[in-house]
Amino acid sequence: MSAAVWKEQYTYDDASRPSGIQAMINEPGSTLSLVNGTTYNSASRVDTQTYPQLPTSSVPGLSVERTYS
């Protein structure tokens, strides 16, 4: 039996801020890819964060939009 392999790839925007994470989980016979993302507003604060839909769910991934005052 082979062990599962977990890999993560990080992406950054032009201002070197974290903008995404892709996690890939490889098991014998299947691969799962989960992608998270982050966008920023003009003041460099987090604007939106997105979370992946789980493959076993019919519910879409979550998107959180932040507001500041």
C-alpha positions, 0 to 999 in steps of 0.5 A: 500500500502506498502512502498518500502524498500532500503537496502545496504550491503557494502563489504571490501577487505583484506586491509579494502578498500571498494570493493563493494556495493549491493543495494536492493530495495524491492517493493510490487511484485518486487525486484531490486538488483544493485551491484557496485564494486571497485578493487585496483592496487598494489599501493592501488589506484583504478584500476577498478570501475564497475556500474550495468546494469539497468534492463530496459536497454539493455546496459551492466553495465559500467566498468571504468579502471583508469590509473596513470602516 
